[in-house]
Amino acid sequence: MNEAPKTMDAVQKLKFYQKGTHTVGNRLVSEAERNVQASIERSNSLTCGHRACQGCGEALGARYAIDAAMRAANNQLIAVNATGCLEVFTTPYPETSWQMPWLHSLFGNAAAVATGVAAAMRVTGKRTVRTVAQGGDGGTTDIGFGCLSGMFERNDDVLYICYDNEGYMNTGVQRSSATPPAARTATTPNLGPEPGNVFGTGKFVPKIAVAHDIPYVATASVADLHDLEAKVTKAMGFHGARYIHINVPCPLGWGAHSGDTIKLARLAIETGLFPVFEAEHGRITTVRKIRRRVPVTDYLKLQKRYAHLFKGAEPDPRVARIQAMADRNIADYGLMEG
């Protein structure tokens, strides 16, 4: 006797880890649930031939974000790129890895140039052509911060994406305002009684973006591709100023193994050091809960920029201070269930 065919409701749902890859896992779900990178129709806007380091988180973040933005804009998209790693390794003269309209601005004015591009599209009647600006944390949180704040204040119709690798990696791994406390860089070396970057400096730009009351702000990570693509797609559905801040580990600058990029990005979330959230018009709307909380030492010990914290027989007290920062994020953003 043949069994009755199972209904869709009776079919067991796939676990998250069964569809976490770009290949086999995505073929286990319907086309509507597959990510952009799993589709042969993706724009592949950042194609092969670039000169990023092995395991470069920024190369991954840019490819994921721009392909998602291109799909959302029906391939009607112009990108403005600040000076930095992304610009240097994708466009060594006279070559380019970009398969889309792409402009290189100065280090600090990508937001302003993108504002001009968006205005030009508007006055020439090309309103379906959208604009995205992108840069690293140096060109965003430091040198370009004034232009970025101006873009927010005017509510210009631009999506700005910051690829945060927590330092000026292209020019020799110098400290930026996104460099975390205690991290070793070329300008915060392993010297003195408390080597590494000092506590109490820098800024978290997503908070500042939320304070501008712009239509959309989000943080994302290369460790969660579906979430990243969903946020870029959602951002493209708004008009006005939008900001997405993506955590992109840098193996070279962080002193990490090139195969640990995604692991580090995931640990940054699971420790609470990098809160993942969305905000609309000045209010936080959604928060990504921590699935399995881990201590910050699991994250720090994978990076040579923190090696000085673990050299002595006794634990460095600054590890406890970094743990306290993670704990505060968990409390402030409600990152834990319950």
N, C-alpha and C positions, 0 to 999 in steps of 0.2 A: 504494500500500500504506500503510495507516494505521499510525502509530507506536503502540507499546504505551503505555498510560497510565503516567505517572511515579508512582513511589511517593513517600511522604512523605520517605523518606531521600534521594531523588534531587533534591528541590527545594532550591534554593539558599537558605540562611538569610539573613534580612535583616540589614543592617548597623545598628549602633546609631543612626547619624545618619538612617536612613530612618524611624525610629519615635520620634523625639525630640520631636515636637510633640504637642499635645493633640487635634489634629484629623486631618489626613490620615494622618500617620504611624501613629497608633493604629488606623486602619482597615485597615492592612496586616497586622496580626497577629491572632491568635485572641482571642476575648473574654477568655479566661483570662489572657492576657498584657497586656491593656490596663490602663492605670492608672485609679484611681478617678475622676480628673477627666475622663476620656474617656467616662464612663458617664452616660447621661441619668438613671440611678437614684441618682446621688450625692445626699447629703442637702442639699448647698448650705447648710450650717449658717451660714456667714458669707456673706450674700447682698449684693446690690448696694445702693447708697445710703449706704455708709459714706464717711468724709471723709479717707481716707488720701491722702498725697501721691502724685503720679504716680511710678510705679516703686517703690512701697513694698515692700521685701522682707518686712517683717513681715506685711503683709496677705496676701501670697502664702503665706508659711509657715503662718500660722494656718488659712487656707482648706484648704491641702493636708493638714495634720496632723489637723485636726478632722474633715474629711470621711472620712479614712481610719479614724480612731478610731470614728466613728459607724458605718461599715460593719462594723468588727470587733465592735462591741458591739450589733449589730442595732438601732441607733438608740436604745438604752437607755443614755444618757450624760448626765451633768451636768457642766458646765464652771464652774470657779471662776477668776476673772480678777483679777489684781493691778492696781492703779492703774498707768497708763502709757499710752503711745501707743495700744496696741491697745484698751484700755478707752475712751479718750477719743474716738478717731475712729470707733468702732463704736457708741457709745451716747450721742450728744449729746442731752441731755434735751429732749423726752420721746420720742425716737426710739431705735430699735435695729436693727441689721443682723443680729442673731442669731436663727436659727430653731431654737432648742433651749433647754432649761433652762439658764440662765446666771446666775451670781451675781457681783457686784462686791464684792471685799473691799477691805481697806486696801492701802497700798503694800507692806507687808512681811509680811503674814500669809496669803497665798494658800494656802501649803502647810498651815497649821494649819486654815484654814477647810475646805479640801478633805478633810482628815483627819476633821473633824466630819461632813461630808456623807457620807463613806464609812461612818463608824460608824453614822449614822442609817439608811442603807440596810440595813446589816447587822442592826441590832436590830429593824427593822420588817419583816424578812423579804424585802426587795427585793434579794436578792443578785445578780440579773441586771443591776441598774442600776449602771453603773460610773462612776468619778469621774476627771476630769482637771483639773489645775491648770495655769495658764499665766501667764507674765509675761515682761517684758523682762529684760535683764541687770541693770538697776538694782534692780528688785524681786526679783531672784533672787540675784545674786552679792554684792549689798551689803545693802540694807535687809531683805530677806527671808531672808538666809543662815542665821540661827539657826533660824527655823521650818523651813526646808528640811532642815537637818542633823538636826533633831529628827524630822522625818518619815522620813528615811532610817534613823535609829538605831532607831526603833520599828517599822520595816518596815511602815508603814501602806499599805493597798491603794489607792494613788493613783499615776497617771501624771502626773509634772510635766514640762511642756515649757517650755524657756527659748528665747525668740526673741531672739537676741543681735545687736543692731545697734551694740554697742560704745560706748554712751554714753547719757546721760539726754536723749534727743532731744525728748521732749514738753515739757520745762521749759527748753529753750534750748541744748541740745547741751553739757551739762557732762560732765566726765570721770567714768567709772565704773571699777570694778575690772576691767572687761573691756576698757577702752580700751587699745589697743596702744601701745607706746613710740613717741615722736616725733610722735604724732598731735596735730594742733591741735584744741582744744575751747575753749569759753568760759572754762573754768577752767585750761586749759593753753594759753595763747595763744602767738601767734607773737612772743614777746619774749625778750630775754636772749641770752646766748651760745649756749645750746642750746634753742631754742624748741620748744614741743610737750611732750607727756607725757614724763616721766622714765622711764628704764630701771629694772628691778628692782622694780617694784611690781605690784599686781594679782594675780589668780589665775585659773586655768583650772579651773572647777568640775567638768567631767566627770572629771578626775583625782581630785578629792575625793570625788565620788560613787562612783567605783570603789573607793576606799579604805574606803567604808562597807560593802562586801560585799553590796550590795543585789542583787536578782535580775537587773536589767537596766539597762544604761547604754549610750547611743549618742550619737554626734554625726552630724549630717546637714546637708544644704544644699539651698536652694531651686534650686540648679543641677542637682540630680539627683533628679527627682521620683519615679522608680521606687524608688530607694534609700530616700528619705524615707518613702514610703508603706509600703514593706515593713517598715521599722523600727518605725513606729507600730503596724502590724498585729501584728508580733511582740511588741511591748511589751504590747499588750492581751491577749495570750495568757498572760501571767504574772499572778500575784497577788502582792501585796506592793508595796514601793516601787520605782518605776521612774523613770528620768530620761532625757530626750532633749534635747540641746542643738543648736539649729538656727541656722546662720549666715544672717543676713538683712540684706544691705546696705541702708543708708539713704542715698538720694541727697542729701537735704537736709543731714544731719549730716556726711556724708563729702565733700560738695562734688563729687558725681559726676553725670554725665548720667543722666536718668531712664531712658533706654533701655539703660544699661549694668549694670543690677542683676544679671541672670543672669551676664553676662560677669565681673563682679567676684567673684561667688560662686564661679564656676568657677576663676578665677585664684587665689583664696585656697586652693583645693584643690591646683591644679597647681603652685603655688610651694612648697607644704609648710607654709604659715603656718597652715592650718586642717586638722589631721589628722581624717580620717573613719574611725571605728572602732566596734566593738561590744564590750561586755564583759558577762559573766554571772557573778554571784557573786564579784566581785572579780578576775576574770581576763579579759584582752582575748582575744576569740575570733576576730574577723575584722577585717581592715583593708582599706580601699579603696586600691588601688595607684594611683599617679600615672601617667596615660597618657602625658603629654608634659610633662616638667618645663620650667618657664619661670623666669627670674630674677625676683626680687621687684620689680625696677624696673618691669616690665610692669604689675604690680598697683598700685604706689604712684603712678605718674605719672597714673593715671586719676582721682585723688582730690585735691581742693584742700586737704584737711587735711594733706597731705604736701608741698605746693608749696614750702615753705621749704627742703626738702632738696635742691632742684634749682635754686636761684637763683644760686649761685656758679659761678665758672669751674671750680673744682675740685669733685670729688664730695664730698658730705658724708660723713664717716666713719661716721655712724650708719646709712647705707644698708647698709654692710658688716655692721654689727651685726645689723640686721634679717635680712639674708641668712643670717647665722650661726644665728639663731633658727630659720629655715626648715630649714636643713641639720640642725640638731639634731633637729627633729621628724621629719625623714625617717629619720634614723638610729635614734632612739628607738622609733618606731612601725613601722619597716620598710616605708616607703611606696613604695620603688622596687623594681621587679622585680629579682631577683638580688642 
